[in-house]
Amino acid sequence: MKKFYHPRSYRATHAIGAAAALFIAGCAGIPAPTEQMAVSKIAISNAGTAGGNEFAPIQLRSALDKMDAAERAMAAENYLQARQLSEQAQFDAQLASATARSAKAQKAAVAIQEDNRVLRQEIERKAQ
């Protein structure tokens, strides 16, 4: 029985070629991230409703900019980049929502403290 001699460089060439083919096949199989895009748009809408324009304008602007970039990547059929940008936009929008809710809660707490102060003054005045 004859043995075939395969130099290492020959095996390495085949391994690199196989890896490249798998990479190209994997990239071609990335589906359009339509669901992620929809989730991100809803998160941005929720951030606007939560008061993001007033209390977290920087985070909301970042989310909107990234969503615009994701839509451009989607139109160019660069689905991996579109997904990544859409996810980043979603996180920025969620941060804007949380920041807005926190700012509103702090504002309400300050108002309650002021109301309590006024009530105490009124009680003290009537007690004298």
N, C-alpha and C positions, 0 to 999 in steps of 0.2 A: 504494500500500500504506500502510495506516494504522499508525502507531507508537503503542504504548500507553505511557503514562507511569506509571511505578511509583515513587511517592515512596520515599525511603530508609526511612522509618518503616514502610511497608507491607512492604518486604523484610525489615527487621529483625524485625517481628512474626512473619513466616513462619519465619524462621530460629530464633527463640526457641521457637516452637511445635513445630518439627521436633525441636529438641534436647530439649525436654521429653518429647515422645513417645518418642524413642529411649531416654532415661533411664528412663522408666517401663517400657518394654518390656524393657530390660536388667535392671532390678530384679526384674521378674516371672519372669525366666528363670534366676534363681540356684537351682541345685539344692541339695538338703539335703546338708550335709557329713558324711554318715554314715561315710564312709571315714576322714576326718580325725578324727572323734570316736573311732573305734575305735583309730587309731594313738595318739592322745593318752592314751586309757585304758591301753593297753599300756605306754606310756612311764611313766605314773604307777605302774603295777604294778611295773615294773622298778626304778623309783627306790625303792620300798618294800623290794623284795627286796635291793637293793644296800646297804641300811642308811640310807636317807634319813631315817627317823624318828629315828635316833640321831645321825647326823653332819650332816644338812642339814634340820632340821625346818622352818625358815622357808621355804626354797625349795619343799619338798614341800607345806607348807600352802598356799602361794601357788598351786601347780599344782592342788591339790584345789579351792580356792575358785574358780579360773577355770574349772575343768571343771564345777563346779556351775552357775556362771553360764552357761556354754555350753549346758548341758542345758536350763536355763530358756529361753534364747533359742531353742533348737531347738523346744521345746514351743510357743513363741509364733510359730513359723514365721519368725523373724527369722534367716534362714540366713546372711546376711553377718556379722552379729555373732557368731553361733554358731561360724562358721569361724574368725573372728579370735580369739575367746576360746579356742577349742580349740587353735589353733596356739600361742598364748601359754602355755597349760597344758602343751603338749608341750615347749616350750623350757624352762620352769621345771622340769619333771620331769627333763629331760636334764641341766640344771644341778645338780639335787639328786643325780642318779646320779653325775655326775663329781665333785662335792664329796665324796660319801660314799666313792667309790673312792680319791680322793686322801687323805682322812683315814685310811682303813684302811691305805693304803700307808705313810703317815708313821708310823702306830702300829707297823706291822710293822718299819719301819726302826729305830725307837727300840728295839724289843725285840731286834733283831739286834745293834745296837750294845752294848746291855747284856750280851747273851750273850757277845759278843767280849771285852768288858771283864772279865767273870768268868773266861773261858778264859785270858786273858793273866795275870791274877792267879794262877790255878792253875798255869800253866806257870812263872811266876817263882818261885812258892813251891817247886815241885818241883825247879827248877834250883839252888836254894841248898843 
